[in-house]
Amino acid sequence: MALWVEKHHGDGGHDFIDAKIEELVLATEMDGVRLWEEVARRLEQLGERTSQS
């Protein structure tokens, strides 16, 4: 999912994920919130990996 976000949203990926999490919080979908929080962590890892290359 993190790769998909990176491919489709580029530098705006974190903003996309933040909006998704906010939407899920409002809907009290906490499993979805946890899922997208993990996607955010993995997107961050992707950024770290590409900046070290």
C-alpha positions in Angstrom: 0.0 0.0 0.0 2.9 2.4 0.8 4.3 1.8 -2.7 0.9 2.5 -4.2 0.6 5.8 -2.2 4.1 6.7 -3.3 3.4 6.0 -7.0 0.0 7.7 -7.1 0.5 10.6 -4.7 4.3 11.3 -4.7 5.3 14.0 -2.3 1.6 14.4 -1.3 1.5 10.9 0.0 1.7 11.9 3.6 -1.1 14.4 3.1 -3.2 11.7 1.5 -2.6 9.3 4.4 -3.4 12.0 6.9 -6.7 12.8 5.3 -7.5 9.0 5.1 -6.8 8.6 8.8 -8.9 11.7 9.7 -11.8 10.3 7.7 -11.5 7.0 9.5 -11.3 8.6 12.9 -14.5 10.5 12.3 -16.1 7.2 11.2 -14.7 5.5 14.3 -13.0 2.9 12.1 -10.1 2.3 14.4 -8.8 -0.8 12.6 -8.6 1.3 9.4 -6.8 4.0 11.4 -4.2 1.5 12.6 -3.8 0.1 9.0 -3.1 3.6 7.6 -0.8 4.5 10.4 1.2 1.5 9.5 1.2 2.5 5.8 2.5 6.0 6.9 5.4 4.3 8.8 6.2 2.2 5.7 6.0 5.2 3.4 8.5 6.9 5.7 10.8 3.9 5.5 10.6 4.0 1.7 11.7 7.7 1.8 14.6 6.8 4.1 15.7 4.0 1.9 15.6 6.1 -1.3 17.4 9.0 0.3 20.3 6.7 1.5 20.8 5.2 -2.0 
